[in-house]
Each structure stands twice: as C-alpha cells, then as structure tokens.
Amino acid sequence: MKRRATKFGVGILAVVAGGVVTGVFAPPLRAQESYPLRRAIQVALANSRAVADAEYGLTIAEQQVREAWASALPSISGDVSYSRNLMVQEIFLPAEFFGGQPGEVQAVRVGSDNSWQLGMTLSQKLFEYSVFVGIGAASRFRELEVERVRGTTQQVVTTVRQAYFSSLLAESQLRLLEQSVARVLATLEETRALNRAGLASDYDVLRLDVEYANISANLQRARNAVTATRRTLLVEMGLAADLPAVLEGALEAIDPDSLEANAAANVEVLLLAGVPGVLEDSVAQLLETAKRRRTDLRQLRSAVLLEESRRRVEAAEFFPRLSLFSNYSLLAQEDGRPNFFGENEFQRTSAAAAGIQVEIPIFQGFKRMARMSQRTAAMRQNETRLARAEQDAVNQVRSLYEAVEEALQRARSQRGAVAQAGRGFEIASAEYREGIGSQLQVTDAEEALRVSDFNYAIAIHDYLVARAQLEMAIGLVPEEPGAFPVARNR
C-alpha cells in the first residue's frame, strides 16, 4: 500500500528481541528497551491497526475517484474469434434454381470449413450530468477518508500519551512508597536502639512495627499497578504485553512552570504532553481553533458535503444522456486448411458504422424521487449531528481548559506542600532523636510527607492528561505544537 506524508505515518519500528542464550534449551533473554514518550508514540502509530484500517479506506476512496473519472473517458472494446466447422450446415433449396426438375430440392452448404470474426466498438459520453457530479461525490468521499486518517492518528496519539502518563504515575507511586517504607524503617531502627537504651517505650517500637507492616503491605499492590499500566501501554503500542520496557520520566520530579528546572526526560514529557502554554490562550481562541481543526467536526462537515453531492448524483438521473458510438467488424471464411482471415480479400468482408445515441429517462416508478429523498434526509441528519457535535465541542473545550488550569494550580500548591512536609519530617526526626519530640510526631510527619508526594504526582499526571485531551479536543494533534514529525517505514 502506498504511504504518503499526508497519512501522518511514522518510521521507527521497535527492536524488541535481544539477549544471550544461556544454555542449549534456555530461552533467549530479552534486553530492556528504553521507550521515551516520542518513541512510544512513533511505535504505536507504526503498529496501529486502526491507522492501517483508515489508510486502506483512503486508498479505496482514491481508487473510487479514478473509477469516477473513467466514466468520462472513451470506452474501447474489441473481440476476435475463430471457429472450425466440423460439419458445415446445409439448407435445401428448390432444384430448379440450379437447373433441376421442378418439385425436387437441392442441398446447399451455408458457410465454410473455417470462420473468423473480428469486431471493435468505441463509445464516448458527450453529455451525462451524473458522470460529472459523480466525480465530485467521489472527491468528497476521499476528503472524508483523509480526515478519518487524521482523526484516527490523533486518537492513537492521545490514547498512547494517556497510557504513558498512567504508567509513569504508577512508577512514581511505587518509588514514593519505597521511599516512605525506607523512612519508616529507619525510624523503626532508631526507636529500637533508643528502646534498648531505655529512652523509648515498647509501645513506641510496637507502633512503628505496625506502621511499617501496613506500608510494606502496599508495595506488592504498587508493583502490580506498574505491571498492569505498562502492559496496557505496550498493547496500545502494538507490542507484546510482556516485553521488558523502560519508560523515561518521573512525575514527582517534574516542574510544570520551568523547563530549565527539569531533567531531559521530563522536558520531553512536558513538551509532548500537549499544547505548550495553553493557558496563555483564551477559551475563545481555543474554541475558534477547535471549530477549524477538530477532527469530528471536520468529518461531519465532509459527510454533509458528501451527502449533498450524492443527492445531486440522484438528481442527475433526470437529465438526458448523449453519447457517440462507432463499431467496425471483419468477417472471413475459407475451406480446407485454415489461413488467418483467409488467403485473399475475396474471402473477407468488413463493415463499419458510427452514430449518436440519446437516452431520455421518462418514468421509473418514482425510484429516483425516493433516492433523492433518502439523500436529502441523510444530509439533514448529518447537519443535525454536526450542530450537536459543535455544542459538545464547546462544552468539552471549556471543561478541559478548566481541568488543565485546576491541575496546574493543584500541582503548584502541592509542590509547596511537599517542601513543607519534607522540612517537617526532618524537624520531627531531629527532635525525636534529641529526646524532645515524640514518636507520634515522626509518624504523623512521615505520613504527611507521603501523602504530599503522592498528591503532587497525581496532580502532575492530571495536568499532563488534561493537556493531551485538550489538544485532541481542539484538533491540533499531531500537526501543530506537540507534533511528532516522523516518516513512514512500516
């Protein structure tokens, strides 16, 4: 299938097999592949069956345009045949035609042992209105399929980004939980030492033992969440669900307000999450962009125009048709050994004709009127769907704009809370070691730090997801900011 840049394809295929054979019957080990967000999107587009399906649909539409144009071109056909008469047909004529007696008949051969026939026909439509409007309808269908490819690509990109962010969130929560477990364990060891020195009660040790057991019990759940979200991402990318893969980015370390403050992997996550600086635009500007670029609106507009073109095709059936035709034929017969189309011109004869044909439709049982009514109803149906989709688009863009704004504000607030909770844990730990603070203060401070870390990672996740959804809602995926310029090489 022919690929082109307008099909929004990609050109990087993931190399996933690797490893070293450790024994004769041992399975090969697979090295972990690193998948930054950009590469994950490229691989997903290359492997997407939905994109491939849409591209095949576009190919069908393009060939339908060619087929429509063929109706306006001349039609030339030819045929040639040879027959060997094993028994030549005879007819009976009055014998007196050949000098015989009246009342008698004479058998006469009709034809020869060998017979050749050749014919050629040419026709050209001089006027057929349905041909021209049919070409327009096919072109409209092609435009619809082009937009369908674009919309499918946008949906794949958005889905992969959301799955990637969910996997990063699961990894962040696991790391933060491990850090929390390490802090509780360190406090527990200190408390045990103080207990042996008579500076801490058995209840303090018991309380921390319970806290450590409760937090540790969540580790396996967090690991399972990492495995599940990564498996979902790999399936969206079209890869094996058990493929060893490493993602790049850490949500708990992302600063949404300053690219310079982020590591390279987090910078890419921020840049590819969606429209940069989206909150710098007004809602009115985003709505105007959505009106022009949103794929579902563009598909519905194309569908309205397509049904209008199809209605004109049905209306064209009321017009007369004018066509030019011409034909040529050659006939040859010969007895005995066959020679191609006879030995000489006396064994051949030819004929030719040309003319003009006019077809005038008069009455077909109201079939054409019924078809026109169907197309008109379909056009009105798509217009109604378009009006509803425009209303939904306004509501969705406003809601997502507010979601981006809310998540960003929440992240900023939680970032300050993380810093304060970290400082609070340091103070509570120091006071506890010096004997002027209680173990309960340390436990409360650690829990506050853990919750603040989790909430910050969740806020960053919500911010990134809302940006990706907003970019999809205004139709900028993947051609505008946040694009993925790649080449097809499937």
C-alpha positions in Angstrom: 0.0 0.0 0.0 1.3 3.4 -0.9 2.2 5.6 2.0 2.4 9.3 1.9 3.2 12.2 4.3 -0.5 13.2 4.4 -1.2 9.9 6.1 0.5 11.0 9.3 2.6 7.8 9.4 5.7 7.0 11.4 9.0 5.4 10.6 10.6 3.9 13.7 9.9 0.2 14.4 10.8 -1.1 17.9 13.6 -3.6 18.1 12.4 -5.7 20.9 14.3 -9.0 20.7 17.6 -9.5 22.3 19.6 -11.3 24.9 22.1 -14.1 25.2 21.4 -17.8 25.1 22.5 -19.2 28.5 22.0 -22.8 27.6 21.1 -25.2 24.8 17.5 -25.3 25.8 17.2 -22.0 27.6 15.0 -19.3 26.0 16.8 -16.2 24.8 17.0 -13.3 27.3 15.5 -10.0 26.1 17.3 -6.8 26.9 15.1 -4.0 28.3 14.2 -1.4 25.6 14.0 2.3 26.5 10.9 4.0 25.3 10.8 7.7 25.8 7.4 9.2 25.0 8.2 10.3 21.5 9.4 6.8 20.5 6.4 5.2 22.2 4.1 7.3 20.0 6.1 6.5 16.9 5.9 2.8 17.5 2.2 2.9 18.3 1.5 4.7 15.0 3.6 2.3 13.1 1.8 -0.7 14.6 -1.7 0.7 14.9 -4.3 -1.4 13.1 -6.7 1.4 13.4 -4.5 3.7 11.4 -3.8 1.0 8.9 -7.6 0.4 8.5 -8.1 4.1 7.9 -5.3 4.3 5.4 -6.8 1.3 3.5 -10.1 3.2 3.5 -8.3 6.2 2.0 -6.9 4.0 -0.8 -10.3 2.7 -1.6 -11.6 6.3 -1.8 -8.8 7.3 -4.1 -9.5 4.4 -6.4 -13.2 5.4 -6.5 -12.1 8.8 -7.7 -10.2 7.1 -10.5 -13.2 5.0 -11.3 -15.5 8.0 -11.5 -13.1 9.7 -13.9 -13.1 6.6 -16.1 -16.8 7.1 -16.8 -15.9 10.4 -18.6 -13.2 8.8 -20.8 -13.8 6.9 -24.1 -14.6 3.2 -23.9 -13.0 0.9 -26.4 -13.5 -2.8 -26.7 -12.7 -5.5 -29.2 -13.2 -9.2 -29.8 -11.9 -11.8 -32.2 -13.0 -15.4 -32.7 -12.2 -18.4 -34.9 -14.4 -21.5 -35.4 -13.8 -24.7 -37.3 -17.0 -26.2 -38.7 -16.7 -29.9 -38.3 -19.9 -30.3 -40.3 -20.9 -27.4 -42.4 -24.5 -26.6 -42.2 -26.6 -27.2 -45.3 -30.0 -25.9 -46.4 -32.4 -27.2 -49.0 -33.4 -25.0 -52.0 -35.6 -25.8 -55.0 -33.6 -27.8 -57.5 -34.9 -25.7 -60.4 -32.7 -22.8 -59.1 -29.8 -24.9 -60.2 -31.3 -26.3 -63.5 -33.0 -29.3 -61.9 -36.5 -30.6 -62.2 -39.5 -28.8 -60.6 -40.6 -30.4 -57.3 -37.1 -31.5 -56.4 -34.7 -29.9 -53.8 -31.0 -29.4 -53.8 -28.8 -29.4 -50.6 -26.6 -26.2 -50.5 -23.7 -25.6 -48.0 -24.0 -22.4 -45.9 -20.6 -21.3 -44.7 -17.1 -22.7 -45.0 -14.8 -25.0 -43.0 -13.1 -22.1 -41.3 -14.7 -18.9 -40.0 -13.1 -15.8 -38.5 -14.8 -12.8 -36.8 -13.2 -9.5 -35.6 -15.1 -6.6 -34.0 -14.2 -3.3 -32.4 -16.5 -0.8 -30.6 -15.9 2.7 -29.4 -18.2 4.8 -27.3 -17.8 8.3 -25.8 -20.2 10.1 -23.5 -20.8 13.6 -24.9 -23.2 14.6 -22.1 -24.1 12.7 -19.0 -24.6 15.0 -16.0 -24.4 12.2 -13.5 -20.8 11.5 -14.5 -19.6 14.9 -13.6 -21.4 15.1 -10.3 -20.3 11.6 -9.6 -16.7 12.7 -9.8 -17.4 15.4 -7.3 -19.1 12.9 -5.0 -16.1 10.6 -5.1 -13.7 13.5 -4.4 -15.9 14.4 -1.3 -15.6 10.8 -0.1 -11.8 11.0 -0.5 -11.7 14.2 1.6 -13.8 12.4 4.3 -11.3 9.5 4.3 -8.3 11.8 4.5 -9.8 13.4 7.6 -10.7 10.0 9.0 -7.0 9.0 8.8 -6.1 12.3 10.5 -8.6 11.7 13.3 -7.6 8.1 13.8 -4.0 9.2 14.1 -4.9 11.8 16.7 -6.9 9.3 18.7 -4.0 6.8 18.7 -1.5 9.5 19.8 -3.8 10.7 22.6 -4.5 7.2 23.9 -0.8 6.3 24.0 0.0 9.5 25.8 -2.6 8.9 28.5 -1.4 5.3 28.9 2.2 6.5 29.1 1.3 9.1 31.8 -0.7 6.4 33.8 2.3 4.1 33.7 4.6 7.0 34.9 2.2 7.7 37.7 2.2 4.0 38.8 6.0 4.1 38.8 6.1 7.3 40.7 3.8 5.9 43.3 5.9 2.8 43.7 9.1 4.9 44.1 7.4 7.2 46.6 6.1 4.2 48.6 9.5 2.6 48.7 11.0 5.9 50.0 8.2 6.0 52.6 9.0 2.4 53.7 12.7 3.3 53.9 11.9 6.3 56.1 9.7 4.3 58.4 12.2 1.5 58.6 15.0 4.0 59.5 12.8 5.5 62.2 12.0 2.0 63.5 15.7 1.1 63.8 16.4 4.3 65.7 13.5 3.6 68.0 14.7 0.1 68.7 18.1 1.5 69.6 16.5 4.1 71.9 14.4 1.3 73.4 17.5 -0.8 74.2 19.0 2.3 75.8 15.8 2.8 77.9 14.9 6.1 76.1 11.9 4.8 74.2 9.0 2.7 75.3 8.0 -0.7 74.0 4.8 0.9 72.7 6.8 3.2 70.5 8.5 0.2 68.9 5.2 -1.7 68.6 3.5 1.3 67.0 6.3 1.7 64.4 6.3 -2.1 63.7 2.6 -1.8 62.9 3.2 1.3 60.7 6.0 -0.5 58.8 3.9 -3.6 58.3 0.9 -1.6 57.0 3.0 0.4 54.5 5.1 -2.6 53.3 1.9 -4.5 52.5 1.1 -1.9 49.8 4.3 -2.5 48.0 3.1 -5.5 46.1 -0.1 -3.7 45.1 2.0 -0.8 43.8 4.2 -3.2 41.8 1.2 -4.9 40.3 -0.1 -1.4 39.3 3.2 -0.7 37.5 3.0 -4.0 35.6 -0.7 -3.5 34.7 -0.3 0.0 33.4 2.8 -0.8 31.5 1.1 -3.8 29.9 -1.7 -1.6 28.8 0.7 0.8 27.3 2.6 -1.9 25.4 -0.7 -3.2 24.0 -1.6 0.3 22.8 1.8 0.4 21.2 1.1 -2.8 19.3 3.9 -4.7 21.2 4.0 -7.9 23.2 2.4 -7.3 26.7 5.3 -8.9 28.4 8.1 -7.0 26.6 10.8 -5.7 29.0 10.4 -1.9 28.6 11.8 1.1 30.4 9.9 4.4 30.4 11.6 7.8 30.8 10.3 10.4 33.1 9.4 10.9 36.8 6.2 12.7 37.6 7.3 13.5 41.2 10.3 15.4 39.8 8.5 17.4 37.1 8.3 21.2 37.4 5.5 22.4 35.1 6.5 26.0 35.4 10.1 25.9 34.2 11.5 23.6 31.6 15.1 24.5 32.6 14.4 23.0 36.1 13.6 19.6 34.6 15.8 16.7 33.5 15.9 16.0 29.8 13.4 13.1 30.0 10.9 15.2 31.9 11.4 18.1 29.4 10.3 15.7 26.6 7.3 14.6 28.6 6.2 18.2 29.2 6.8 19.2 25.5 4.9 16.2 24.1 2.0 16.3 26.6 0.0 18.7 24.5 -0.2 22.4 23.5 2.6 24.4 25.2 1.4 27.5 27.0 -2.2 26.5 26.5 -3.3 28.7 29.4 -1.9 31.7 27.6 -4.7 31.5 25.1 -8.2 32.5 25.9 -11.1 30.0 25.8 -12.4 31.9 22.8 -9.2 31.4 20.9 -9.2 27.7 21.7 -12.9 27.4 20.6 -12.0 29.1 17.3 -9.2 26.6 16.8 -11.5 23.7 17.6 -14.0 24.9 15.1 -11.4 24.8 12.3 -9.3 21.9 13.4 -11.3 19.4 15.5 -11.5 16.2 13.6 -15.0 15.1 14.4 -16.4 18.4 13.2 -14.4 18.3 10.0 -15.6 14.7 9.4 -19.2 15.7 9.9 -18.8 18.7 7.6 -17.3 16.4 4.9 -20.2 14.0 5.5 -22.7 16.8 4.9 -21.0 17.8 1.6 -20.8 14.2 0.6 -24.5 13.6 1.0 -25.2 16.8 -0.9 -23.1 15.5 -3.8 -24.8 12.2 -3.7 -28.2 13.9 -3.8 -27.0 15.8 -7.0 -26.0 12.4 -8.4 -29.5 11.1 -8.0 -31.0 14.4 -9.4 -28.7 13.9 -12.5 -30.7 10.8 -13.4 -33.5 13.1 -14.6 -31.2 14.6 -17.3 -31.0 13.0 -20.8 -27.8 11.3 -21.9 -26.0 11.9 -25.2 -23.2 9.6 -26.4 -21.2 8.9 -29.6 -20.6 5.3 -30.8 -18.7 3.6 -33.6 -18.1 0.0 -34.5 -16.1 -2.0 -37.0 -16.4 -5.7 -38.0 -14.4 -8.1 -40.2 -15.7 -11.5 -41.3 -13.7 -14.1 -43.2 -14.4 -17.7 -44.3 -12.3 -20.4 -46.0 -12.5 -24.1 -46.9 -9.7 -26.5 -46.3 -6.6 -25.7 -44.5 -7.0 -22.6 -42.3 -5.2 -19.4 -43.2 -5.5 -16.5 -40.8 -8.6 -14.5 -42.0 -8.4 -16.1 -45.4 -5.8 -16.1 -48.2 -7.1 -13.0 -50.1 -9.6 -10.2 -50.0 -12.3 -12.3 -51.8 -12.6 -14.4 -48.6 -13.1 -11.4 -46.3 -15.7 -8.8 -45.9 -15.9 -5.8 -43.4 -18.4 -3.3 -42.2 -18.3 -0.1 -40.1 -20.9 2.3 -38.6 -21.0 5.4 -36.4 -23.8 7.3 -34.8 -25.1 9.3 -31.9 -27.4 7.9 -29.2 -29.8 9.9 -27.0 -31.4 8.4 -23.9 -34.3 10.2 -22.3 -35.5 9.0 -18.9 -39.2 9.2 -18.7 -40.7 7.2 -15.8 -39.1 4.7 -13.4 -41.8 4.2 -10.9 -40.7 7.1 -8.6 -37.5 5.3 -7.8 -35.4 8.4 -8.4 -37.6 10.6 -6.3 -37.3 8.2 -3.4 -33.5 8.1 -3.7 -33.3 11.9 -3.7 -35.4 12.0 -0.6 -33.1 9.5 1.1 -30.1 11.6 0.3 -31.8 14.8 1.5 -32.7 13.1 4.7 -29.1 11.8 5.2 -27.8 15.3 4.6 -30.1 16.8 7.1 -29.2 14.0 9.5 -25.5 14.9 9.3 -26.3 18.6 9.7 -28.2 17.8 12.9 -25.2 15.7 14.2 -22.9 18.5 13.3 -24.9 21.0 15.3 -24.9 18.7 18.3 -21.2 18.0 17.9 -20.4 21.7 17.9 -22.3 22.1 21.1 -20.4 19.2 22.7 -17.1 20.6 21.5 -17.7 23.9 23.2 -18.6 22.2 26.4 -15.6 19.8 26.2 -13.0 22.5 25.4 -14.2 24.7 28.3 -14.2 21.8 30.7 -10.7 20.6 29.7 -9.4 24.2 29.8 -10.6 24.4 33.4 -9.2 20.9 34.1 -5.7 22.0 32.9 -5.9 25.2 35.0 -7.1 23.4 38.1 -4.5 20.6 37.8 -1.7 23.1 37.3 -2.8 25.2 40.4 -3.1 22.0 42.4 0.4 20.9 41.3 1.8 24.3 42.4 0.1 24.1 45.7 1.2 20.5 46.3 4.8 21.4 45.3 4.9 23.8 48.3 3.2 21.2 50.5 5.9 18.6 49.6 8.7 21.1 50.6 7.0 21.9 53.8 6.2 18.3 54.6 9.8 17.3 53.9 11.0 20.1 56.2 8.5 19.0 58.9 9.7 15.4 58.8 13.3 16.5 59.2 12.4 18.6 62.2 10.3 15.9 63.8 13.0 13.3 63.3 15.7 15.6 64.7 13.6 16.4 67.8 12.8 12.7 68.3 16.5 11.8 68.2 17.2 14.5 70.7 14.5 13.4 73.1 12.4 16.5 72.9 9.8 15.1 70.4 7.5 12.1 70.3 7.4 9.1 68.1 3.9 10.1 67.2 5.1 13.4 65.7 7.6 11.5 63.5 4.8 9.1 62.3 2.5 12.0 61.5 5.2 13.9 59.7 6.1 10.9 57.6 2.5 10.3 56.7 2.1 14.0 55.7 5.2 13.8 53.5 4.0 10.6 51.9 0.5 12.0 51.1 2.0 15.2 49.8 4.4 13.3 47.5 1.5 11.2 46.2 -0.8 14.1 45.7 1.9 16.0 43.8 2.5 13.1 41.4 -1.3 12.8 40.9 -1.6 16.5 40.2 1.2 16.4 37.5 -0.5 13.3 36.0 -3.9 15.0 35.8 -2.2 18.1 34.3 -0.5 16.1 31.6 -3.6 14.1 30.8 -5.8 17.2 30.6 -3.3 18.9 28.2 -3.3 15.8 26.0 -7.1 15.7 26.0 -7.4 19.4 25.3 -5.0 19.1 22.3 -7.3 16.4 20.9 -10.4 18.5 21.7 -9.1 21.5 19.6 -7.7 19.3 16.8 -4.0 20.1 17.0 -2.7 16.6 17.2 -0.3 15.9 15.6 0.4 18.8 13.2 0.7 21.8 15.5 2.7 22.3 18.8 3.2 19.0 20.4 3.6 17.3 17.0 5.6 14.2 16.2 7.4 14.8 12.9 8.3 11.3 11.7 8.4 9.3 8.4 6.6 6.1 7.4 8.6 2.9 7.2 6.3 0.1 8.0 
